[in-house]
Amino acid sequence: MQPTKLIAAIEPHQRLFIYRHTAPDPDAIGSQYGLALILKKAWPNKVIIPVGAVPTPLNWLGDPETLPQSVAPTASDLAIVVDCANQSRIAGELPAGMTVYKIDHHPNREPFGTWNWVDESYSSCAEMIYALTTLVPAKLKMTPAAATALYAGLIGDTVRFSIPGTTTRTLKIAAALASHGVDIAAVSYQEMAITPAVGRLTSYVLQQLQVSPTGLAHIVLSQAKLHQLGVSEAETDAIKALPGSLTTVQVWVIFIERATGDYRVHFRSKRRPIDSVARAFNGGGHSLASGAFVPDLATVQQVIARLETED
């Protein structure tokens, strides 16, 4: 499906619902709201709704005052799902029979929806949303608010241009977005800012991280420990990249107990692909950054053992 066909798909629909994945990061929120703002400018008479509340750590992104979220979707509406590889991870319900357009930069192992525009060569979904505007510039116009949301998503997924997936195209798109009035320093500050509670969490992770002779690091964060530190589950996203700052760490995995009793798993690596291990535990993602959910501590130990033995 060519991305320009999205324009034709939008035209007959009066209402558009933009979805993203659960437990969103800056790229998910930035892509969702950036696209919503761009489409609202192009079709001011349409109802365009980003689905799902913005979590507190990311509440500086988005524009909930002008983008209503109280309308329920129906099968006759159009859904656009951004930055979500698996249908089970979509934040919100898709009515049966709804036309769905998927825009994503993760491996397309689950091509759900009516149409798919998936391109792994992009470092972030935000890059893809910007690219869409360059394909139909007469219709899709950038705004300062949309550019800020997309820029935040781009630097979030590239960890401020530090991951291997960062390309010259990434840097060119970042510069192009910045030219639309993005306050670069303010966005960078927001991406780096941590609360005192997250500061305590950061200290705890660095002190308690277990690092094997092979360079595999892991830590388990229980609900009791999060409560003791005064940290919410959403705030733990701030430490996903932290273990990789240590010179002794090559691969790291963070297990976060959820209120439901299972564990959210963050897989990260500097060079060695780890997505196959994530897939073995019903997860997935990029070769160097993946995620999964596991049911209990016994499975946590299985994940660690698998990472130690798999090349």
Helices and strands as residue ranges (DSSP letters): H 5-10, E 15-19, H 26-42, E 47-50, G 56-58, E 78-82, G 87-89, E 99-104, E 115-118, H 125-135, H 144-157, H 168-178, H 184-192, H 196-208, E 210-211, E 216-221, H 223-229, G 234-239, G 242-245, E 251-257, E 263-269, H 275-280, E 284-285, E 289-294, H 297-309
